[in-house]
Amino acid sequence: MKLPNIVLRFNSLPLKKRILYGSILAVVVIVPLFLLTQKSASSTDLYVMPTNGEFTVTITTTGELEAKNSIEIKGPEEARAAGIWQMKISNLIAEGTVVKKGEFVADLDKSEIANRLKESELSVQKLDAQYTQAKLDSTLALTQARDEMVNMFYTLEEKKIILDQSSFEAPAVKRQAQIDYERTERTLKQAKKNYVTKTAQSIAKIQAVEADLMKERQKMSIMLSTVQKFTILAPADGMVVYAREWNGKKKVVGATLSPWEPTVATLPDLTVMESITYVNEVDIQKITKGQTVTLRLDADPNKKLAGTVTNVANIGEQRPNSDSKVFEVRILISDRDTTLRPAMTTANEILVAKASNVLSIPLEAVHAEGTTTFVYLKRNGVVKQEVKLGLQNDNAAVVLDGVNSNDEIFLSPPLSASTLKLQPLKASL
């Protein structure tokens, strides 16, 4: 029978029959469709059962290997005394080179200290000339003063003779002779005082010039000693590892040293290594000294090393390419491995908490409304069960109450989730 004929016959039926037949048709079509949909939705629900066993909470960071103990290879620490505040590295052997004690490591640019050394030599020559001139001036001035005193002594004797001879002269002549004698005597006494003063002045002038000369000579001596140390030699046997600047960059050719940070490179003790890592301010509260660490090398991911947290910084710092403060954490590597080298990258898994024989479920199965956490269980239907959580890591959480080991838990909310009533935890006695 063709469809148009069925439609025509249906339309020709009385209104009551059309309503009745339409309702029956709707039930026949919609109910199976609904059941099919429910069956399909039910078949797509994913369940998980709690895991029973050990549960760990770890923080994973990236670190860099460094020798715990090392010998520093330094530039001249006397540079500040020589008036040198910056020293540029002009030549440096390759990092990783194994050197013997006394072998060449680096050269520093000598141009600035060479100019200062020339200036110091000129100053020494000038002060030496001033010192010689001061001694000559002193000798000449004191010689003249002594000659004047000798002449005054003879003049005083002459005045004494005249005074003695005036005893038979008129009183006025005698008085004049007395005045001349006393004036000459006072002049001689003043000349003696002046001689003492000139002697002291000459000595002081000579000593001042001599002090300047000695100071400049000492400065030049320091410069001569310092310039020899601009060629840096290895203080011991070992492998050269470049030192780092304040911003973390390695000191290479062209880098600048200062008298306060004169280290060019280090000779690390490779028998004791540690990983230096940085932890954000959110996770740093979970890390304490003594926690165990599992380390893996980027160069050899299959190799596992054991370590222990030995130091946690109290003050954060701003690292390059980081918007937030981070805290330095040092991890001592317990295992000895001759293949470990400074600057190798490590993946550090720090164990911050552990629980044994506990139930845990994936975080995606846990839901929350306000401060209440719950899961959807398959228990003779669907149950919205409140749960009490314990330790949590990036993937799962420990369930302290509300779930049994044989429960099936929905990984995502079921279709009937909005109609379910929360089943609270049983009150503890």
C-alpha positions as CSV (number, residue, x, y, z in Angstrom):
1,M,0.0,0.0,0.0
2,K,1.3,3.4,-1.0
3,L,2.0,6.0,1.7
4,P,-0.2,8.7,0.2
5,N,-3.2,6.3,0.3
6,I,-2.5,5.6,4.0
7,V,-2.4,9.3,4.7
8,L,-5.7,9.9,2.9
9,R,-7.4,7.1,4.8
10,F,-6.0,8.4,8.1
11,N,-7.3,11.9,7.4
12,S,-10.7,10.5,6.5
13,L,-11.1,8.9,9.9
14,P,-13.1,10.5,12.7
15,L,-11.2,12.9,15.0
16,K,-11.4,10.6,18.1
17,K,-10.0,7.7,16.1
18,R,-7.2,9.8,14.7
19,I,-6.2,10.9,18.2
20,L,-6.3,7.4,19.5
21,Y,-4.2,5.9,16.5
22,G,-1.8,8.9,16.8
23,S,-1.1,8.2,20.5
24,I,-0.6,4.5,19.9
25,L,1.9,5.3,17.1
26,A,3.8,7.8,19.3
27,V,4.1,5.2,22.0
28,V,5.2,2.5,19.6
29,V,7.9,4.8,18.1
30,I,9.1,6.9,21.0
31,V,9.4,4.2,23.8
32,P,11.7,1.9,21.9
33,L,13.7,5.0,20.8
34,F,14.0,6.1,24.5
35,L,15.0,2.6,25.6
36,L,17.6,2.5,22.9
37,T,19.0,5.9,23.9
38,Q,19.2,4.9,27.5
39,K,20.9,1.6,26.7
40,S,23.4,3.5,24.5
41,A,24.1,6.1,27.2
42,S,24.5,3.4,29.8
43,S,26.9,1.5,27.6
44,T,29.2,4.6,27.3
45,D,29.6,5.1,31.1
46,L,33.1,4.4,32.3
47,Y,33.8,2.9,35.7
48,V,36.8,2.5,37.9
49,M,37.5,0.6,41.1
50,P,39.6,2.0,43.9
51,T,43.2,1.0,44.0
52,N,44.5,-0.6,47.2
53,G,48.1,-0.2,48.1
54,E,50.9,2.4,48.5
55,F,50.1,6.0,47.6
56,T,52.9,8.6,47.0
57,V,52.9,12.3,46.6
58,T,55.9,13.7,44.6
59,I,57.1,17.0,43.2
60,T,58.9,16.8,39.9
61,T,61.5,19.4,39.0
62,T,64.3,19.9,36.6
63,G,67.8,20.3,38.0
64,E,71.4,20.7,37.0
65,L,74.4,18.6,38.3
66,E,77.1,20.4,40.2
67,A,80.0,19.1,42.2
68,K,79.4,19.6,46.0
69,N,83.1,20.5,46.5
70,S,85.3,22.2,44.0
71,I,88.5,24.3,43.9
72,E,88.0,27.8,42.5
73,I,90.3,29.2,39.7
74,K,90.5,32.9,40.4
75,G,91.8,36.0,38.8
76,P,94.0,38.4,40.8
77,E,92.2,39.3,44.1
78,E,94.7,42.2,44.6
79,A,93.1,44.1,41.6
80,R,91.1,46.4,43.9
81,A,94.3,47.5,45.7
82,A,95.7,48.2,42.3
83,G,92.7,50.3,41.3
84,I,91.4,47.8,38.8
85,W,87.6,47.3,39.1
86,Q,86.9,45.3,35.9
87,M,88.9,42.6,34.2
88,K,87.8,41.1,30.8
89,I,88.6,37.5,29.9
90,S,90.6,37.6,26.6
91,N,91.5,33.9,26.3
92,L,90.1,30.8,28.0
93,I,90.7,27.1,27.5
94,A,87.7,24.9,26.5
95,E,85.3,23.8,29.2
96,G,85.9,20.1,30.2
97,T,89.6,20.3,29.5
98,V,91.6,18.2,32.0
99,V,94.6,20.3,33.3
100,K,97.6,19.7,35.6
101,K,98.6,22.0,38.4
102,G,100.4,25.1,37.0
103,E,99.0,24.7,33.4
104,F,97.4,27.7,31.6
105,V,93.7,28.3,32.1
106,A,92.9,31.9,31.1
107,D,94.3,35.3,30.1
108,L,92.8,38.6,31.2
109,D,93.0,41.8,29.2
110,K,96.1,43.7,30.4
111,S,95.4,47.0,28.5
112,E,93.9,48.9,31.5
113,I,96.5,47.8,34.1
114,A,99.3,48.4,31.6
115,N,98.1,52.0,31.2
116,R,97.9,52.4,35.0
117,L,101.3,50.9,35.4
118,K,102.8,53.4,33.1
119,E,101.0,56.2,35.0
120,S,102.4,54.8,38.2
121,E,105.9,54.6,36.9
122,L,105.7,58.3,35.8
123,S,104.4,59.2,39.2
124,V,107.2,57.4,40.9
125,Q,109.8,59.2,38.8
126,K,108.1,62.5,39.5
127,L,108.0,61.9,43.2
128,D,111.5,60.6,43.2
129,A,112.6,63.9,41.6
130,Q,110.6,65.9,44.2
131,Y,112.2,63.9,47.0
132,T,115.7,64.6,45.7
133,Q,114.8,68.3,45.2
134,A,113.4,68.5,48.7
135,K,116.6,67.2,50.2
136,L,118.7,69.6,48.1
137,D,116.5,72.5,49.1
138,S,116.7,71.5,52.8
139,T,120.5,71.2,52.6
140,L,120.8,74.6,50.9
141,A,118.4,76.4,53.3
142,L,120.0,75.0,56.4
143,T,123.5,75.7,55.2
144,Q,122.6,79.3,54.6
145,A,121.0,79.5,58.1
146,R,124.1,78.1,59.7
147,D,126.3,80.6,57.8
148,E,124.1,83.4,59.0
149,M,124.4,82.3,62.6
150,V,128.2,82.1,62.3
151,N,128.3,85.6,60.9
152,M,126.0,86.8,63.6
153,F,128.3,85.2,66.2
154,Y,131.3,87.1,64.9
155,T,129.2,90.3,64.8
156,L,128.2,89.8,68.4
157,E,131.9,89.4,69.4
158,E,132.7,92.7,67.5
159,K,129.8,94.4,69.4
160,K,131.2,93.0,72.7
161,I,134.6,94.5,71.9
162,I,133.1,97.9,71.1
163,L,131.0,97.8,74.2
164,D,134.1,97.0,76.3
165,Q,136.1,99.8,74.7
166,S,133.2,102.3,75.3
167,S,133.7,102.3,79.0
168,F,136.0,105.3,78.7
169,E,133.7,107.1,76.2
170,A,130.8,109.5,76.8
171,P,127.7,108.0,78.3
172,A,125.8,108.4,75.1
173,V,128.4,106.5,73.1
174,K,128.5,103.8,75.8
175,R,124.7,103.5,75.8
176,Q,124.7,103.1,72.0
177,A,127.3,100.4,72.1
178,Q,125.2,98.6,74.8
179,I,122.1,98.8,72.5
180,D,124.0,97.5,69.5
181,Y,125.3,94.5,71.4
182,E,121.9,93.5,72.9
183,R,120.3,93.9,69.4
184,T,122.9,91.6,67.9
185,E,122.5,89.1,70.7
186,R,118.7,89.0,70.3
187,T,119.1,88.5,66.5
188,L,121.5,85.6,67.1
189,K,119.1,83.9,69.5
190,Q,116.2,84.4,67.0
191,A,118.4,82.9,64.2
192,K,119.0,79.9,66.3
193,K,115.3,79.4,66.9
194,N,114.6,79.9,63.2
195,Y,117.3,77.3,62.4
196,V,115.5,74.8,64.6
197,T,112.2,75.6,62.9
198,K,113.6,75.4,59.4
199,T,115.2,72.1,60.3
200,A,111.8,70.7,61.4
201,Q,110.1,72.1,58.3
202,S,112.7,70.6,56.0
203,I,112.4,67.2,57.7
204,A,108.6,67.3,57.5
205,K,108.6,68.3,53.8
206,I,111.1,65.5,53.0
207,Q,109.1,63.0,55.0
208,A,105.8,64.0,53.2
209,V,107.4,63.6,49.7
210,E,109.1,60.4,50.9
211,A,105.7,59.0,52.1
212,D,104.1,59.8,48.7
213,L,107.0,58.2,47.0
214,M,106.8,55.0,49.1
215,K,103.0,54.9,48.6
216,E,103.3,55.1,44.8
217,R,106.2,52.6,44.8
218,Q,104.0,50.2,46.8
219,K,101.1,50.7,44.4
220,M,103.4,50.1,41.4
221,S,104.7,46.9,43.2
222,I,101.1,45.7,43.6
223,M,100.4,46.4,40.0
224,L,103.6,44.5,38.9
225,S,102.5,41.6,41.1
226,T,98.9,41.8,39.8
227,V,99.7,42.0,36.1
228,Q,101.6,38.7,36.5
229,K,98.4,37.1,37.7
230,F,96.5,38.2,34.7
231,T,97.7,34.9,33.2
232,I,95.7,32.4,35.3
233,L,97.1,29.0,36.0
234,A,95.5,25.9,37.4
235,P,95.9,25.7,41.2
236,A,95.5,21.8,41.1
237,D,94.8,18.9,38.8
238,G,91.3,18.5,37.5
239,M,88.7,19.2,34.8
240,V,87.9,22.8,34.1
241,V,84.2,23.9,34.5
242,Y,83.3,27.5,33.7
243,A,82.0,29.6,36.6
244,R,78.6,31.4,36.3
245,E,77.7,35.0,36.5
246,W,74.9,36.3,38.7
247,N,72.4,35.8,35.9
248,G,73.3,32.2,35.5
249,K,75.3,32.6,32.3
250,K,78.7,31.0,32.0
251,K,81.8,33.1,32.1
252,V,83.3,32.9,28.6
253,V,85.7,35.0,26.5
254,G,84.5,38.6,26.8
255,A,83.0,38.2,30.2
256,T,84.0,40.6,32.9
257,L,85.5,39.7,36.4
258,S,85.4,42.0,39.4
259,P,87.6,42.0,42.5
260,W,84.6,40.8,44.5
261,E,83.8,37.9,42.0
262,P,87.2,37.0,40.5
263,T,86.4,33.3,39.9
264,V,86.9,32.3,36.2
265,A,86.3,28.5,36.5
266,T,86.3,25.6,39.0
267,L,87.9,22.3,39.3
268,P,85.1,20.1,40.7
269,D,85.4,17.0,42.9
270,L,83.4,14.6,40.7
271,T,83.2,12.0,43.5
272,V,80.4,13.9,45.3
273,M,77.7,15.4,43.1
274,E,74.5,17.3,43.8
275,S,71.6,18.5,41.7
276,I,70.6,22.2,42.0
277,T,66.9,22.7,41.3
278,Y,64.4,25.5,41.8
279,V,60.9,25.0,43.2
280,N,58.0,27.5,42.9
281,E,56.6,29.2,46.0
282,V,53.5,27.0,46.0
283,D,55.3,23.7,46.3
284,I,58.3,24.8,48.4
285,Q,56.2,24.5,51.6
286,K,56.0,20.7,51.0
287,I,59.8,20.2,50.8
288,T,62.0,19.7,53.8
289,K,65.6,18.4,54.4
290,G,66.0,14.7,54.4
291,Q,63.3,13.9,51.9
292,T,64.3,11.1,49.4
293,V,64.6,11.9,45.7
294,T,64.7,9.7,42.6
295,L,66.8,11.3,39.8
296,R,67.0,10.6,36.1
297,L,69.5,11.9,33.6
298,D,68.2,13.5,30.4
299,A,71.3,12.0,28.7
300,D,70.4,8.5,29.9
301,P,66.6,8.3,30.9
302,N,66.9,4.7,31.9
303,K,69.5,5.4,34.6
304,K,68.0,6.0,38.1
305,L,69.9,7.6,40.9
306,A,69.0,8.0,44.6
307,G,69.3,11.3,46.4
308,T,68.4,13.3,49.5
309,V,67.3,16.9,49.9
310,T,70.1,18.6,51.9
311,N,69.2,22.3,51.7
312,V,66.1,24.4,51.1
313,A,66.5,28.1,50.6
314,N,64.7,30.4,53.0
315,I,64.6,33.3,50.6
316,G,63.2,33.2,47.1
317,E,64.9,34.7,44.0
318,Q,63.9,35.8,40.6
319,R,65.3,33.5,37.9
320,P,65.8,34.5,34.3
321,N,62.7,33.9,32.1
322,S,60.5,33.4,35.3
323,D,57.7,35.6,36.4
324,S,57.4,34.2,39.9
325,K,59.8,33.7,42.8
326,V,61.5,30.3,43.1
327,F,63.5,28.7,45.9
328,E,66.8,26.9,45.5
329,V,66.8,23.2,46.6
330,R,70.0,21.2,46.8
331,I,69.8,17.4,46.3
332,L,72.8,15.3,47.3
333,I,73.2,12.2,45.1
334,S,73.8,9.1,47.2
335,D,75.0,6.9,44.3
336,R,78.5,7.2,42.9
337,D,78.7,7.3,39.2
338,T,81.8,8.1,37.2
339,T,79.7,9.1,34.2
340,L,78.2,12.1,36.0
341,R,79.4,15.5,34.8
342,P,78.7,19.1,35.9
343,A,75.9,20.9,34.0
344,M,74.1,17.6,33.1
345,T,70.3,18.0,33.3
346,T,68.3,15.9,35.8
347,A,64.7,15.1,36.3
348,N,64.1,15.1,40.1
349,E,61.2,13.3,41.7
350,I,61.0,14.5,45.3
351,L,58.9,12.2,47.6
352,V,57.0,14.6,49.9
353,A,54.4,12.1,51.4
354,K,53.7,8.4,51.4
355,A,50.9,6.2,52.7
356,S,50.6,2.4,52.8
357,N,47.6,0.1,52.4
358,V,45.1,2.9,51.4
359,L,42.3,3.2,48.8
360,S,42.8,5.8,46.1
361,I,40.8,6.9,43.1
362,P,41.5,9.1,40.0
363,L,40.9,12.8,40.5
364,E,38.5,12.9,37.5
365,A,36.1,10.7,39.5
366,V,35.9,13.2,42.4
367,H,33.4,16.0,42.2
368,A,32.6,18.9,44.5
369,E,29.8,21.2,45.5
370,G,31.0,23.9,47.8
371,T,33.1,22.3,50.5
372,T,31.5,18.8,50.0
373,T,33.3,16.2,47.9
374,F,31.5,13.2,46.4
375,V,31.6,10.4,43.8
376,Y,29.0,8.6,41.8
377,L,28.8,4.9,42.7
378,K,27.1,2.0,41.0
379,R,25.2,0.4,43.9
380,N,21.9,-1.1,42.7
381,G,21.6,1.9,40.5
382,V,23.5,5.2,40.8
383,V,24.4,6.7,44.2
384,K,25.8,10.2,44.9
385,Q,28.1,9.4,47.8
386,E,29.9,11.9,49.9
387,V,33.6,11.0,50.5
388,K,36.4,12.1,52.8
389,L,39.8,12.6,51.0
390,G,43.3,12.4,52.3
391,L,46.6,12.8,50.4
392,Q,46.4,14.0,46.8
393,N,48.9,14.0,43.9
394,D,48.6,15.2,40.3
395,N,46.5,12.1,39.3
396,A,44.7,10.6,42.2
397,A,43.5,11.1,45.8
398,V,43.3,8.8,48.9
399,V,39.8,8.1,50.0
400,L,39.5,7.9,53.8
401,D,35.8,7.3,54.0
402,G,32.8,6.8,51.8
403,V,34.1,4.2,49.3
404,N,34.8,0.4,49.6
405,S,37.4,-1.5,47.7
406,N,34.8,-3.3,45.6
407,D,32.8,-0.2,44.6
408,E,32.5,0.8,41.0
409,I,32.9,4.5,40.5
410,F,31.8,6.6,37.6
411,L,34.6,8.5,36.0
412,S,32.1,11.2,34.7
413,P,28.7,12.2,36.0
414,P,25.9,9.9,34.8
415,L,22.8,11.3,33.0
416,S,20.8,11.1,36.1
417,A,23.3,13.1,38.2
418,S,21.1,16.2,38.5
419,T,18.2,14.2,40.1
420,L,20.3,12.3,42.7
421,K,20.4,13.2,46.4
422,L,23.7,13.3,48.2
423,Q,24.3,10.4,50.6
424,P,26.3,11.9,53.5
425,L,29.0,10.0,55.4
426,K,27.9,8.1,58.4
427,A,28.7,10.0,61.6
428,S,31.7,8.5,63.5
429,L,31.1,7.3,67.0
